Amino acid sequence: MLMKLYENTDLSQDFETDWIAIDYSKHKPSLKVRSLNVLWENVEGDLKGRLEIFASPDRIIKSVGVVLPISTNTNAQDTSIFLLVTSVRYVKFSYNSNGTTSGKIRIFLEIQ
């Protein structure tokens, strides 16, 4: 099952999210996060946007999980998918537009 975690329809503006909890192991029945999926579309401008995904076990320790260049109009045919390890309980997203004038980004969790 895919669950929408974050959506932004204006990639011309920089943004940073708060920490988002992704640990569902305490739910009944226990749910397990399998992957994080990042999709962008209709991106225009200099195509030099940059999305950083941070991971944390506790919202105090912060590690850069990945840096994605948003350098194409879309990645719909090649969606970025990241497998998550069990120690990741929270994620945070930070985006720099760097001359991007429009676009839409969606981030989903695949949960089993």
C-alpha positions as CSV (number, residue, x, y, z in Angstrom):
1,M,0.0,0.0,0.0
2,L,1.2,3.5,-0.8
3,M,0.7,6.3,1.6
4,K,1.2,10.0,0.6
5,L,3.8,11.5,3.0
6,Y,4.3,14.9,1.5
7,E,3.2,16.9,-1.6
8,N,4.3,20.3,-2.9
9,T,2.8,21.8,-6.0
10,D,5.2,24.8,-6.2
11,L,8.8,23.8,-6.7
12,S,9.8,27.4,-7.4
13,Q,10.0,28.0,-3.7
14,D,12.5,26.5,-1.2
15,F,11.0,24.5,1.6
16,E,11.9,22.4,4.6
17,T,9.5,20.1,6.5
18,D,9.4,19.2,10.1
19,W,10.4,15.7,11.2
20,I,7.8,13.2,9.9
21,A,7.3,9.9,11.9
22,I,7.5,6.8,9.6
23,D,7.7,4.1,12.3
24,Y,4.4,2.2,12.3
25,S,5.7,-1.0,14.0
26,K,3.6,-0.3,17.1
27,H,0.3,-0.2,15.2
28,K,-2.0,-3.2,15.4
29,P,-1.5,-5.1,13.1
30,S,2.1,-4.2,12.9
31,L,2.9,-2.2,9.7
32,K,6.4,-2.1,8.2
33,V,7.7,0.7,5.9
34,R,9.4,-0.9,2.9
35,S,10.5,2.1,0.9
36,L,10.3,5.9,0.3
37,N,9.2,6.9,-3.3
38,V,9.9,10.4,-4.7
39,L,8.1,11.5,-7.9
40,W,8.3,14.9,-9.6
41,E,6.6,16.3,-12.6
42,N,6.1,19.4,-14.7
43,V,9.4,20.9,-13.6
44,E,10.5,24.0,-15.5
45,G,13.2,26.6,-15.3
46,D,17.0,26.0,-14.8
47,L,16.4,22.4,-13.7
48,K,18.9,22.7,-10.9
49,G,16.6,21.9,-7.9
50,R,18.0,19.8,-5.1
51,L,16.0,17.7,-2.6
52,E,17.8,16.5,0.6
53,I,16.3,13.7,2.6
54,F,17.4,13.5,6.2
55,A,16.9,10.4,8.4
56,S,16.9,10.1,12.2
57,P,16.2,7.5,14.8
58,D,15.1,10.1,17.4
59,R,14.8,13.6,15.7
60,I,18.0,14.7,17.5
61,I,20.6,12.8,15.4
62,K,20.3,13.9,11.8
63,S,21.9,12.2,8.9
64,V,21.7,13.1,5.2
65,G,20.1,10.0,3.7
66,V,20.3,11.2,0.1
67,V,20.6,14.3,-2.1
68,L,18.5,14.2,-5.2
69,P,19.1,16.6,-8.1
70,I,15.8,17.7,-9.7
71,S,17.4,18.0,-13.1
72,T,14.7,16.7,-15.4
73,N,11.1,17.8,-16.1
74,T,9.8,14.5,-14.7
75,N,11.0,11.2,-13.2
76,A,7.7,9.5,-13.8
77,Q,9.3,6.8,-15.9
78,D,12.2,6.3,-13.4
79,T,10.8,7.1,-9.9
80,S,13.4,7.4,-7.2
81,I,12.9,4.6,-4.6
82,F,14.9,4.3,-1.4
83,L,14.9,1.3,0.9
84,L,14.7,2.2,4.6
85,V,16.5,0.5,7.4
86,T,14.8,-0.3,10.7
87,S,16.7,2.4,12.7
88,V,15.1,5.2,10.6
89,R,12.0,6.4,12.6
90,Y,11.8,10.0,11.2
91,V,12.5,11.7,7.9
92,K,12.7,15.4,6.9
93,F,12.9,17.0,3.5
94,S,14.7,20.1,2.5
95,Y,14.4,21.5,-1.1
96,N,16.3,24.3,-2.8
97,S,14.8,25.5,-6.1
98,N,18.0,27.0,-7.6
99,G,16.2,28.6,-10.5
100,T,13.3,26.1,-10.9
101,T,10.2,28.1,-11.9
102,S,7.4,25.5,-11.4
103,G,6.8,21.8,-10.8
104,K,5.2,19.3,-8.4
105,I,6.8,16.8,-6.1
106,R,5.1,13.9,-4.3
107,I,6.7,11.6,-1.7
108,F,5.1,8.3,-0.7
109,L,5.8,5.5,1.7
110,E,5.3,1.9,0.7
111,I,3.9,0.1,3.7
112,Q,3.4,-3.6,4.1
